[in-house]
C-alpha cells in the first residue's frame, strides 16, 4: 500500500499562478506505507509547500492519492482522519487554552465541529501533552507561551489527531536539547509501528538521518533525488542541493572534537 502517490504535481498558494508561477512542479513519487521520509533542501526550495500540498491545503494540479484515494475528492474531515500536519508556527493564532488547542486535533474523530468532545478525546489530548512534556501547561493561554512552549503544544495537537500519517515541518524548532532528544525517541518509536508513515522537513541533517530511512532532496521547487539514505547521500549530491560543502560543515561540528 502506498501512503502517497504523486504524479506530475505542481502547486501554488493562489490557483491563478498554478501554470505561470508554481512554487513546486514536476513532482512525481511514491511513499510506501510504513516508511519514514525526510525532505531536505535549502530555504525556499519548496519543502514546506510540498507538505501543505500533500495535506490538501493549497491549490494543486496533477494527481495525488492518499492511501489509494484521490486527494482532490476527499473532504477536509476525511483528509484529517488520515493525515496530520504540523506546519511552522504562525505568529497569528487564536488565544485558546493549551488543552483546548490540543483537543482541536480530535476534529476528525467527532461528529461536531464546535464541541462534543468525549472522554476518549480528552484522554488522547492528555497523552499527547505528556509526550511533548507540556501537560503542566494545560490550563495556560497560548498568548502566555514562549516559542518553544508553543512548539510543544502544536506538536501535541498533531499527535492527538492519531492519524496513520504524520507530517512535521521543522518539529524541533525552538525546543531545548532535552525535549528534542525525548521527542526524537518518541517519533522514532511511533514511526516503527506497523502502518505508520512519518514525513518530516528537517534543517538538522543528523536528525533527518536518525529518524528517516528515505530521503527526498529538493531544489528550486523540484525533486532532485528520492531514495534510501544509503543510496543517495553523497558529497556531490549534497553539494548540488545546498550549494556548499555540507560534509565539511558537519565534520566541523563534531562533538568528539569539541570534547576531546
WOSULSUL-V930549 format. One record per residue. N is the residue number from 0. RES is the residue in one letter. PSI is psi in whole degrees, 0 to 359 (none if undefined). D_LAST is the distance of its C-alpha to the last C-alpha in Angstrom with 1 decimal. Layout:
N_RES_PSI_D_LAST + N_RES_PSI_D_LAST
This chain:
0_X_137_47.6 + 1_X_129_46.0 + 2_X_316_44.5 + 3_X_143_45.1 + 4_X_126_47.1 + 5_X_136_47.4 + 6_X_121_49.7 + 7_X_47_50.3 + 8_X_139_49.0 + 9_X_154_48.7 + 10_X_160_48.6 + 11_X_159_49.0 + 12_X_347_49.1 + 13_X_126_52.8 + 14_X_328_55.0 + 15_X_345_57.0 + 16_X_7_53.9 + 17_X_317_53.2 + 18_X_324_54.9 + 19_X_320_54.3 + 20_X_64_50.8 + 21_X_150_48.9 + 22_X_317_45.3 + 23_X_151_44.4 + 24_X_163_46.7 + 25_X_39_47.2 + 26_X_112_45.1 + 27_X_117_45.8 + 28_X_165_43.7 + 29_X_149_43.7 + 30_X_119_41.3 + 31_X_143_41.8 + 32_X_135_42.3 + 33_X_2_39.3 + 34_X_163_36.7 + 35_X_120_33.7 + 36_X_135_33.6 + 37_X_134_31.3 + 38_X_119_33.0 + 39_X_153_30.7 + 40_X_169_31.6 + 41_X_168_31.4 + 42_X_137_33.2 + 43_X_6_37.0 + 44_X_350_37.1 + 45_X_10_39.1 + 46_X_307_36.6 + 47_X_322_38.0 + 48_X_321_41.5 + 49_X_314_41.2 + 50_X_316_40.4 + 51_X_327_43.3 + 52_X_315_45.5 + 53_X_333_44.7 + 54_X_2_45.5 + 55_X_26_48.9 + 56_X_342_48.2 + 57_X_158_49.2 + 58_X_141_51.9 + 59_X_163_51.4 + 60_X_165_53.4 + 61_X_193_53.0 + 62_X_123_52.6 + 63_X_128_49.9 + 64_X_134_50.3 + 65_X_113_48.6 + 66_X_33_49.0 + 67_X_353_51.9 + 68_X_141_53.7 + 69_X_122_54.3 + 70_X_321_52.3 + 71_X_343_55.1 + 72_X_355_57.5 + 73_X_143_55.4 + 74_X_161_56.1 + 75_X_319_53.3 + 76_X_326_53.4 + 77_X_321_53.2 + 78_X_318_50.1 + 79_X_340_48.5 + 80_X_346_49.2 + 81_X_328_47.1 + 82_X_127_44.4 + 83_X_129_42.3 + 84_X_126_40.6 + 85_X_110_38.3 + 86_X_172_38.5 + 87_X_148_36.4 + 88_X_129_37.5 + 89_X_152_40.7 + 90_X_354_41.5 + 91_X_118_45.0 + 92_X_157_45.7 + 93_X_143_48.2 + 94_X_69_47.2 + 95_X_173_47.7 + 96_X_161_46.2 + 97_X_313_42.9 + 98_X_318_44.8 + 99_X_324_47.6 + 100_X_316_45.2 + 101_X_324_43.5 + 102_X_332_47.0 + 103_X_337_47.8 + 104_X_349_45.7 + 105_X_7_48.4 + 106_X_314_51.0 + 107_X_346_51.3 + 108_X_350_52.1 + 109_X_181_55.0 + 110_X_356_58.5 + 111_X_119_58.5 + 112_X_330_56.4 + 113_X_32_57.2 + 114_X_207_56.4 + 115_X_25_57.4 + 116_X_140_54.0 + 117_X_185_54.4 + 118_X_324_52.5 + 119_X_319_50.5 + 120_X_315_49.4 + 121_X_322_48.3 + 122_X_318_46.4 + 123_X_319_44.6 + 124_X_318_43.7 + 125_X_317_42.5 + 126_X_321_40.3 + 127_X_321_38.8 + 128_X_323_38.0 + 129_X_316_36.3 + 130_X_326_34.1 + 131_X_6_32.9 + 132_X_31_32.6 + 133_X_8_35.6 + 134_X_326_38.4 + 135_X_347_38.4 + 136_X_6_39.3 + 137_X_323_42.3 + 138_X_358_45.0 + 139_X_160_43.3 + 140_X_144_44.6 + 141_X_327_42.5 + 142_X_345_43.3 + 143_X_355_41.3 + 144_X_151_38.0 + 145_X_174_34.9 + 146_X_318_33.6 + 147_X_322_31.1 + 148_X_319_33.9 + 149_X_319_36.2 + 150_X_318_33.8 + 151_X_318_33.8 + 152_X_315_37.6 + 153_X_330_38.2 + 154_X_317_35.9 + 155_X_320_37.9 + 156_X_321_41.1 + 157_X_316_39.9 + 158_X_321_39.1 + 159_X_341_42.4 + 160_X_335_44.2 + 161_X_57_43.5 + 162_X_160_43.9 + 163_X_344_43.0 + 164_X_124_41.3 + 165_X_131_38.5 + 166_X_122_37.7 + 167_X_127_34.9 + 168_X_104_34.3 + 169_X_59_30.8 + 170_X_342_30.9 + 171_X_3_27.5 + 172_X_138_28.4 + 173_X_359_28.2 + 174_X_143_26.7 + 175_X_167_23.8 + 176_X_321_20.8 + 177_X_314_22.4 + 178_X_321_25.7 + 179_X_314_24.2 + 180_X_317_22.5 + 181_X_316_25.9 + 182_X_326_28.0 + 183_X_318_26.0 + 184_X_319_26.7 + 185_X_315_30.3 + 186_X_321_30.8 + 187_X_317_29.4 + 188_X_315_31.7 + 189_X_315_34.6 + 190_X_339_34.2 + 191_X_348_34.4 + 192_X_145_37.8 + 193_X_131_40.8 + 194_X_355_42.4 + 195_X_132_39.7 + 196_X_124_38.6 + 197_X_125_35.6 + 198_X_120_35.5 + 199_X_144_32.8 + 200_X_123_32.0 + 201_X_137_28.3 + 202_X_329_26.5 + 203_X_107_23.1 + 204_X_323_23.1 + 205_X_320_20.5 + 206_X_318_22.8 + 207_X_317_25.8 + 208_X_327_24.4 + 209_X_322_23.7 + 210_X_348_27.2 + 211_X_149_29.3 + 212_X_344_30.7 + 213_X_141_32.7 + 214_X_142_32.0 + 215_X_117_34.5 + 216_X_128_33.6 + 217_X_150_35.8 + 218_X_132_36.8 + 219_X_42_39.8 + 220_X_9_41.3 + 221_X_159_41.3 + 222_X_122_39.4 + 223_X_318_37.7 + 224_X_145_36.6 + 225_X_136_36.5 + 226_X_180_35.3 + 227_X_144_32.9 + 228_X_326_29.3 + 229_X_334_28.7 + 230_X_326_31.8 + 231_X_353_31.3 + 232_X_106_27.6 + 233_X_157_27.6 + 234_X_311_26.3 + 235_X_320_29.9 + 236_X_316_31.0 + 237_X_323_28.2 + 238_X_319_28.8 + 239_X_318_32.5 + 240_X_318_32.0 + 241_X_349_29.6 + 242_X_30_30.6 + 243_X_174_27.1 + 244_X_88_24.1 + 245_X_316_22.7 + 246_X_315_20.5 + 247_X_321_18.9 + 248_X_314_18.5 + 249_X_321_16.8 + 250_X_326_14.3 + 251_X_341_13.6 + 252_X_12_12.9 + 253_X_122_10.3 + 254_X_329_8.4 + 255_X_326_5.9 + 256_X_323_5.4 + 257_X_320_5.9 + 258_X_358_3.8 + 259_X_none_0.0
